Amino acid sequence: MPDPFTLAAVSATALPHLVKFVFEQAGKVLDKRRSTAAVETTGAEEAQKLRELEQSAQVLRKYAVDGTQPQAADEELRNAVGTACRHIESLNGEPLDLVAGLRQRGVRVDFENNDITGTVTGIKATGIAGTAKVSVKLNDSTVRAGGEFTGIELNGPIG
């Protein structure tokens, strides 16, 4: 589970996807717990966790839905991710597998060319909705003078 210290170690590329994944998991827990049967059996401690999870989800919404670019140094974001993860795990009764969650998303490009004289780019994106994992396999034997070979060019977030 991320805390303010370990979240700072997440790469800038993976951070938006981590935030989106945690936001989605928080939404699932909140939706499940909002059902009539769950509300009737919710104790005071669980109700407090749900309120805090809802508050964290509101912070994460800025990044996951509204398009604000997350920064690892953002203390409000770090606290929201840490609180959301703790409460998701507590309310679900199992660890939140962040790595597996990020692996579920993906963009894959396989490209093969034997002779490049112009410009070749595997992925050029300003944004790809709903993805976090990018796999580009480029196989080329010759790039001629003046040729350009780029695996991934990002001018905005993926996912």
ZABAVO-924103 format. One record per residue (C-alpha): residue in one letter; residue number from 1; x, y, z negated; chain. Coordinates in nm, 3 decimals, m for minus. Layout:
N
<node residu="A" num="NUM" px="X" py="Y" pz="Z" chaine="A"/>
...
END
This chain:
159
<node residu="M" num="1" px="0.000" py="0.000" pz="0.000" chaine="A"/>
<node residu="P" num="2" px="0.149" py="0.336" pz="0.096" chaine="A"/>
<node residu="D" num="3" px="0.233" py="0.591" pz="m0.166" chaine="A"/>
<node residu="P" num="4" px="0.368" py="0.942" pz="m0.111" chaine="A"/>
<node residu="F" num="5" px="0.727" py="0.814" pz="m0.103" chaine="A"/>
<node residu="T" num="6" px="0.686" py="0.520" pz="0.136" chaine="A"/>
<node residu="L" num="7" px="0.443" py="0.703" pz="0.366" chaine="A"/>
<node residu="A" num="8" px="0.723" py="0.950" pz="0.440" chaine="A"/>
<node residu="A" num="9" px="0.919" py="0.659" pz="0.591" chaine="A"/>
<node residu="V" num="10" px="0.650" py="0.589" pz="0.854" chaine="A"/>
<node residu="S" num="11" px="0.761" py="0.700" pz="1.198" chaine="A"/>
<node residu="A" num="12" px="0.597" py="1.006" pz="1.349" chaine="A"/>
<node residu="T" num="13" px="0.469" py="0.785" pz="1.631" chaine="A"/>
<node residu="A" num="14" px="0.301" py="0.530" pz="1.401" chaine="A"/>
<node residu="L" num="15" px="0.162" py="0.777" pz="1.148" chaine="A"/>
<node residu="P" num="16" px="m0.150" py="0.880" pz="1.349" chaine="A"/>
<node residu="H" num="17" px="m0.236" py="0.514" pz="1.399" chaine="A"/>
<node residu="L" num="18" px="m0.184" py="0.433" pz="1.033" chaine="A"/>
<node residu="V" num="19" px="m0.413" py="0.720" pz="0.933" chaine="A"/>
<node residu="K" num="20" px="m0.678" py="0.612" pz="1.183" chaine="A"/>
<node residu="F" num="21" px="m0.663" py="0.251" pz="1.064" chaine="A"/>
<node residu="V" num="22" px="m0.697" py="0.348" pz="0.697" chaine="A"/>
<node residu="F" num="23" px="m0.985" py="0.583" pz="0.787" chaine="A"/>
<node residu="E" num="24" px="m1.164" py="0.302" pz="0.971" chaine="A"/>
<node residu="Q" num="25" px="m1.114" py="0.060" pz="0.682" chaine="A"/>
<node residu="A" num="26" px="m1.246" py="0.319" pz="0.435" chaine="A"/>
<node residu="G" num="27" px="m1.554" py="0.362" pz="0.654" chaine="A"/>
<node residu="K" num="28" px="m1.617" py="m0.012" pz="0.655" chaine="A"/>
<node residu="V" num="29" px="m1.596" py="m0.034" pz="0.277" chaine="A"/>
<node residu="L" num="30" px="m1.818" py="0.271" pz="0.229" chaine="A"/>
<node residu="D" num="31" px="m2.077" py="0.141" pz="0.477" chaine="A"/>
<node residu="K" num="32" px="m2.084" py="m0.201" pz="0.309" chaine="A"/>
<node residu="R" num="33" px="m2.115" py="m0.052" pz="m0.041" chaine="A"/>
<node residu="R" num="34" px="m2.391" py="0.192" pz="0.062" chaine="A"/>
<node residu="S" num="35" px="m2.637" py="m0.089" pz="0.124" chaine="A"/>
<node residu="T" num="36" px="m2.931" py="m0.100" pz="m0.120" chaine="A"/>
<node residu="A" num="37" px="m2.817" py="m0.422" pz="m0.289" chaine="A"/>
<node residu="A" num="38" px="m2.464" py="m0.292" pz="m0.342" chaine="A"/>
<node residu="V" num="39" px="m2.584" py="0.040" pz="m0.486" chaine="A"/>
<node residu="E" num="40" px="m2.801" py="m0.141" pz="m0.744" chaine="A"/>
<node residu="T" num="41" px="m2.504" py="m0.344" pz="m0.873" chaine="A"/>
<node residu="T" num="42" px="m2.244" py="m0.065" pz="m0.871" chaine="A"/>
<node residu="G" num="43" px="m2.095" py="0.009" pz="m1.212" chaine="A"/>
<node residu="A" num="44" px="m1.954" py="0.343" pz="m1.327" chaine="A"/>
<node residu="E" num="45" px="m1.591" py="0.252" pz="m1.247" chaine="A"/>
<node residu="E" num="46" px="m1.680" py="0.124" pz="m0.901" chaine="A"/>
<node residu="A" num="47" px="m1.896" py="0.433" pz="m0.836" chaine="A"/>
<node residu="Q" num="48" px="m1.596" py="0.653" pz="m0.923" chaine="A"/>
<node residu="K" num="49" px="m1.373" py="0.459" pz="m0.682" chaine="A"/>
<node residu="L" num="50" px="m1.634" py="0.499" pz="m0.409" chaine="A"/>
<node residu="R" num="51" px="m1.652" py="0.876" pz="m0.469" chaine="A"/>
<node residu="E" num="52" px="m1.273" py="0.904" pz="m0.452" chaine="A"/>
<node residu="L" num="53" px="m1.264" py="0.686" pz="m0.140" chaine="A"/>
<node residu="E" num="54" px="m1.525" py="0.911" pz="0.021" chaine="A"/>
<node residu="Q" num="55" px="m1.315" py="1.219" pz="m0.062" chaine="A"/>
<node residu="S" num="56" px="m1.004" py="1.056" pz="0.084" chaine="A"/>
<node residu="A" num="57" px="m1.197" py="0.957" pz="0.397" chaine="A"/>
<node residu="Q" num="58" px="m1.303" py="1.321" pz="0.444" chaine="A"/>
<node residu="V" num="59" px="m0.936" py="1.427" pz="0.440" chaine="A"/>
<node residu="L" num="60" px="m0.841" py="1.145" pz="0.680" chaine="A"/>
<node residu="R" num="61" px="m1.127" py="1.244" pz="0.916" chaine="A"/>
<node residu="K" num="62" px="m0.934" py="1.561" pz="1.011" chaine="A"/>
<node residu="Y" num="63" px="m0.659" py="1.343" pz="1.153" chaine="A"/>
<node residu="A" num="64" px="m0.845" py="1.033" pz="1.271" chaine="A"/>
<node residu="V" num="65" px="m1.142" py="1.208" pz="1.437" chaine="A"/>
<node residu="D" num="66" px="m1.086" py="1.583" pz="1.462" chaine="A"/>
<node residu="G" num="67" px="m0.742" py="1.560" pz="1.625" chaine="A"/>
<node residu="T" num="68" px="m0.520" py="1.731" pz="1.367" chaine="A"/>
<node residu="Q" num="69" px="m0.166" py="1.592" pz="1.405" chaine="A"/>
<node residu="P" num="70" px="m0.061" py="1.419" pz="1.080" chaine="A"/>
<node residu="Q" num="71" px="0.273" py="1.507" pz="0.924" chaine="A"/>
<node residu="A" num="72" px="0.445" py="1.276" pz="0.673" chaine="A"/>
<node residu="A" num="73" px="0.533" py="1.581" pz="0.461" chaine="A"/>
<node residu="D" num="74" px="0.164" py="1.676" pz="0.421" chaine="A"/>
<node residu="E" num="75" px="0.099" py="1.608" pz="0.052" chaine="A"/>
<node residu="E" num="76" px="m0.281" py="1.612" pz="0.090" chaine="A"/>
<node residu="L" num="77" px="m0.254" py="1.348" pz="0.365" chaine="A"/>
<node residu="R" num="78" px="m0.012" py="1.132" pz="0.165" chaine="A"/>
<node residu="N" num="79" px="m0.240" py="1.141" pz="m0.137" chaine="A"/>
<node residu="A" num="80" px="m0.548" py="1.062" pz="0.072" chaine="A"/>
<node residu="V" num="81" px="m0.383" py="0.761" pz="0.240" chaine="A"/>
<node residu="G" num="82" px="m0.250" py="0.630" pz="m0.092" chaine="A"/>
<node residu="T" num="83" px="m0.582" py="0.674" pz="m0.273" chaine="A"/>
<node residu="A" num="84" px="m0.781" py="0.524" pz="0.014" chaine="A"/>
<node residu="C" num="85" px="m0.555" py="0.218" pz="0.033" chaine="A"/>
<node residu="R" num="86" px="m0.569" py="0.159" pz="m0.343" chaine="A"/>
<node residu="H" num="87" px="m0.947" py="0.181" pz="m0.351" chaine="A"/>
<node residu="I" num="88" px="m0.999" py="m0.026" pz="m0.036" chaine="A"/>
<node residu="E" num="89" px="m0.784" py="m0.301" pz="m0.186" chaine="A"/>
<node residu="S" num="90" px="m0.955" py="m0.278" pz="m0.524" chaine="A"/>
<node residu="L" num="91" px="m1.308" py="m0.277" pz="m0.384" chaine="A"/>
<node residu="N" num="92" px="m1.237" py="m0.558" pz="m0.136" chaine="A"/>
<node residu="G" num="93" px="m1.036" py="m0.760" pz="m0.387" chaine="A"/>
<node residu="E" num="94" px="m0.751" py="m0.822" pz="m0.143" chaine="A"/>
<node residu="P" num="95" px="m0.444" py="m0.643" pz="m0.007" chaine="A"/>
<node residu="L" num="96" px="m0.486" py="m0.414" pz="0.293" chaine="A"/>
<node residu="D" num="97" px="m0.255" py="m0.542" pz="0.569" chaine="A"/>
<node residu="L" num="98" px="m0.147" py="m0.220" pz="0.738" chaine="A"/>
<node residu="V" num="99" px="0.095" py="m0.390" pz="0.974" chaine="A"/>
<node residu="A" num="100" px="m0.165" py="m0.636" pz="1.103" chaine="A"/>
<node residu="G" num="101" px="m0.411" py="m0.349" pz="1.145" chaine="A"/>
<node residu="L" num="102" px="m0.170" py="m0.158" pz="1.364" chaine="A"/>
<node residu="R" num="103" px="m0.090" py="m0.467" pz="1.572" chaine="A"/>
<node residu="Q" num="104" px="m0.456" py="m0.505" pz="1.668" chaine="A"/>
<node residu="R" num="105" px="m0.439" py="m0.197" pz="1.889" chaine="A"/>
<node residu="G" num="106" px="m0.237" py="m0.193" pz="2.203" chaine="A"/>
<node residu="V" num="107" px="m0.138" py="m0.073" pz="2.544" chaine="A"/>
<node residu="R" num="108" px="0.071" py="m0.305" pz="2.755" chaine="A"/>
<node residu="V" num="109" px="0.240" py="m0.224" pz="3.085" chaine="A"/>
<node residu="D" num="110" px="0.450" py="m0.468" pz="3.287" chaine="A"/>
<node residu="F" num="111" px="0.636" py="m0.312" pz="3.578" chaine="A"/>
<node residu="E" num="112" px="0.884" py="m0.463" pz="3.819" chaine="A"/>
<node residu="N" num="113" px="1.069" py="m0.284" pz="4.096" chaine="A"/>
<node residu="N" num="114" px="1.389" py="m0.377" pz="4.270" chaine="A"/>
<node residu="D" num="115" px="1.494" py="m0.037" pz="4.406" chaine="A"/>
<node residu="I" num="116" px="1.401" py="0.305" pz="4.263" chaine="A"/>
<node residu="T" num="117" px="1.480" py="0.614" pz="4.467" chaine="A"/>
<node residu="G" num="118" px="1.207" py="0.844" pz="4.327" chaine="A"/>
<node residu="T" num="119" px="1.044" py="0.877" pz="3.987" chaine="A"/>
<node residu="V" num="120" px="0.894" py="0.581" pz="3.801" chaine="A"/>
<node residu="T" num="121" px="0.717" py="0.611" pz="3.464" chaine="A"/>
<node residu="G" num="122" px="0.567" py="0.313" pz="3.283" chaine="A"/>
<node residu="I" num="123" px="0.326" py="0.518" pz="3.067" chaine="A"/>
<node residu="K" num="124" px="0.269" py="0.891" pz="3.084" chaine="A"/>
<node residu="A" num="125" px="0.004" py="0.998" pz="2.836" chaine="A"/>
<node residu="T" num="126" px="m0.145" py="1.298" pz="2.668" chaine="A"/>
<node residu="G" num="127" px="m0.365" py="1.062" pz="2.468" chaine="A"/>
<node residu="I" num="128" px="m0.495" py="0.707" pz="2.486" chaine="A"/>
<node residu="A" num="129" px="m0.802" py="0.659" pz="2.270" chaine="A"/>
<node residu="G" num="130" px="m0.832" py="0.354" pz="2.047" chaine="A"/>
<node residu="T" num="131" px="m0.476" py="0.225" pz="2.071" chaine="A"/>
<node residu="A" num="132" px="m0.169" py="0.231" pz="1.854" chaine="A"/>
<node residu="K" num="133" px="0.071" py="m0.032" pz="1.985" chaine="A"/>
<node residu="V" num="134" px="0.253" py="0.030" pz="2.310" chaine="A"/>
<node residu="S" num="135" px="0.443" py="m0.239" pz="2.495" chaine="A"/>
<node residu="V" num="136" px="0.623" py="m0.144" pz="2.814" chaine="A"/>
<node residu="K" num="137" px="0.822" py="m0.402" pz="3.003" chaine="A"/>
<node residu="L" num="138" px="1.016" py="m0.248" pz="3.288" chaine="A"/>
<node residu="N" num="139" px="1.242" py="m0.459" pz="3.502" chaine="A"/>
<node residu="D" num="140" px="1.450" py="m0.289" pz="3.766" chaine="A"/>
<node residu="S" num="141" px="1.776" py="m0.390" pz="3.923" chaine="A"/>
<node residu="T" num="142" px="1.875" py="m0.060" pz="4.091" chaine="A"/>
<node residu="V" num="143" px="1.808" py="0.309" pz="4.026" chaine="A"/>
<node residu="R" num="144" px="1.954" py="0.511" pz="4.314" chaine="A"/>
<node residu="A" num="145" px="2.109" py="0.858" pz="4.291" chaine="A"/>
<node residu="G" num="146" px="1.831" py="1.109" pz="4.226" chaine="A"/>
<node residu="G" num="147" px="1.602" py="0.837" pz="4.094" chaine="A"/>
<node residu="E" num="148" px="1.440" py="0.855" pz="3.752" chaine="A"/>
<node residu="F" num="149" px="1.324" py="0.564" pz="3.540" chaine="A"/>
<node residu="T" num="150" px="1.115" py="0.643" pz="3.227" chaine="A"/>
<node residu="G" num="151" px="0.951" py="0.376" pz="3.011" chaine="A"/>
<node residu="I" num="152" px="0.718" py="0.601" pz="2.809" chaine="A"/>
<node residu="E" num="153" px="0.659" py="0.975" pz="2.832" chaine="A"/>
<node residu="L" num="154" px="0.431" py="1.112" pz="2.563" chaine="A"/>
<node residu="N" num="155" px="0.301" py="1.465" pz="2.570" chaine="A"/>
<node residu="G" num="156" px="0.053" py="1.394" pz="2.293" chaine="A"/>
<node residu="P" num="157" px="m0.060" py="1.117" pz="2.060" chaine="A"/>
<node residu="I" num="158" px="m0.145" py="0.763" pz="2.165" chaine="A"/>
<node residu="G" num="159" px="m0.447" py="0.642" pz="1.976" chaine="A"/>
END
